Amino acid sequence: MYGIVDCDNCYVSCERVFRPDLNGKPVVVLSNNDGCVVARSSEAKRLGVKAGTPYYQLAELFPGQKIAVFSSNYELYGELTGRVVDIIRQEAPAYFRYSIDECFVYLDGMEHLDLKAWGEQLHHTIRRSVGVPVSIGLAPTKTLAKMASHFAKHYPGYRHCCLVDTPEKRTKALRLYPIDEVWGIGRRYAARLKELGVQTAYDFASHHGDWVRATFHNIVIYRTWAELNGEDCVPNEQLAKKKSICTSRSFNGMVDDFDTLRTHVSNYAARCAEKLRRQGTSASVVAVFIHTNSFREDLPQYWNFQETRLLTPSNSTSVIVQAAHQALQQIYQPHYRYKKAGVIVMDIDSNPQTNFIDFDAEQFQKLKRLDAVVDRINKVHGTETIVLGAQQYTRQKGKGKADIFANAIKHDFRSPNPTTRWSDIIRLK
């Protein structure tokens, strides 16, 4: 038996933990640089706020409506959802964190328990201990568990936990579940299935497996069909660590000088290195991409990508940032206005082969100790308390004495981080 624990309206719920006055009110969270809506409360959805709505249009589209707006605060969301996962770790025999707001649980050996009651109690424990509401789906396969979590989230009668453990329950759920909501069915395949008369998960599951194979020639689609029919066949290779990590963002405005672009790339590379260390892996390849704003047809366009292979796999911030600089220098072209950049680390392994000819053991240990100290300080005092010099934005030229930093990320509505920064600790009056 599998389960999935899904944080309801994750980003909004995290903001409400320290703003209970916003419970029951429309709330939205914006993308990086306060661009557009990426998360909405149920109340905001009922108002008609769509995902992707530009922030500047909210007042025009919803005049007179008081909508609470927050900038993305991934430090806060990561810390609170980490607490949710800590509780799951204590309550389930095994688990796998699928995303920032979803966690699979493996319930082998718990068949003798009342799993519905177990799920309801898990929701209660998380809500009481962390303040974030969750929906829990339980079923014999991962795909059915994802479907069950949908019903747990949208139907209050399930008390935050839906258990699909009989053929009768499975059939009823499949009949009510739209095909484009099924995990593993992307937008393109959903459109094709609808053209073939398949509207619900039940319509799809009712077809013969031979028809699925002949129609799609896709092992993922076939596995999804089998899972909907109760066959556990999505491999647990989901548990494998990521084989590549990408950090990228669009800029607040556009960048036309190398130093500012390098600073952005340095920050993205440092973030990739942190993720590598967190999952206990190292990378052999560091790649950088940059491109201009394709929507500005009045400006010259440019896109390029370059990768650098490390002599010895590494997860050191210094090494990853230096490699990213080398790649950027090879593709940067002056006289363009850049809108986005990104860093990708690839060929990731938890037991990498060392190039002993060029391997400096003493330097390796120094960098390892340095990264450990920096990670510890940043964990205690807040993200980016300590950074490399290459990560620091400089004052924008031509702005006089104004304390303006060139193209730093815009987050005018960012909430405090009372659980990770001493400076943001809650003060009671």
Secondary structure as GFF3:
##gff-version 3
##sequence-region A 1 429
A	DSSP	beta_strand	2	7	.	.	.	ID=ss1
A	DSSP	alpha_helix	10	17	.	.	.	ID=ss2
A	DSSP	three_ten_helix	20	22	.	.	.	ID=ss3
A	DSSP	beta_strand	27	30	.	.	.	ID=ss4
A	DSSP	three_ten_helix	32	34	.	.	.	ID=ss5
A	DSSP	beta_strand	37	40	.	.	.	ID=ss6
A	DSSP	alpha_helix	42	47	.	.	.	ID=ss7
A	DSSP	three_ten_helix	55	57	.	.	.	ID=ss8
A	DSSP	alpha_helix	58	61	.	.	.	ID=ss9
A	DSSP	beta_strand	68	70	.	.	.	ID=ss10
A	DSSP	alpha_helix	74	91	.	.	.	ID=ss11
A	DSSP	beta_strand	94	99	.	.	.	ID=ss12
A	DSSP	beta_strand	102	106	.	.	.	ID=ss13
A	DSSP	alpha_helix	115	129	.	.	.	ID=ss14
A	DSSP	beta_strand	134	139	.	.	.	ID=ss15
A	DSSP	alpha_helix	142	154	.	.	.	ID=ss16
A	DSSP	three_ten_helix	156	158	.	.	.	ID=ss17
A	DSSP	beta_strand	161	163	.	.	.	ID=ss18
A	DSSP	alpha_helix	167	176	.	.	.	ID=ss19
A	DSSP	three_ten_helix	179	181	.	.	.	ID=ss20
A	DSSP	alpha_helix	187	195	.	.	.	ID=ss21
A	DSSP	alpha_helix	201	206	.	.	.	ID=ss22
A	DSSP	alpha_helix	209	216	.	.	.	ID=ss23
A	DSSP	alpha_helix	219	228	.	.	.	ID=ss24
A	DSSP	three_ten_helix	236	239	.	.	.	ID=ss25
A	DSSP	beta_strand	245	255	.	.	.	ID=ss26
A	DSSP	alpha_helix	258	278	.	.	.	ID=ss27
A	DSSP	beta_strand	282	292	.	.	.	ID=ss28
A	DSSP	beta_strand	303	314	.	.	.	ID=ss29
A	DSSP	alpha_helix	317	331	.	.	.	ID=ss30
A	DSSP	beta_strand	338	349	.	.	.	ID=ss31
A	DSSP	alpha_helix	361	381	.	.	.	ID=ss32
A	DSSP	three_ten_helix	389	391	.	.	.	ID=ss33
A	DSSP	three_ten_helix	422	424	.	.	.	ID=ss34
###
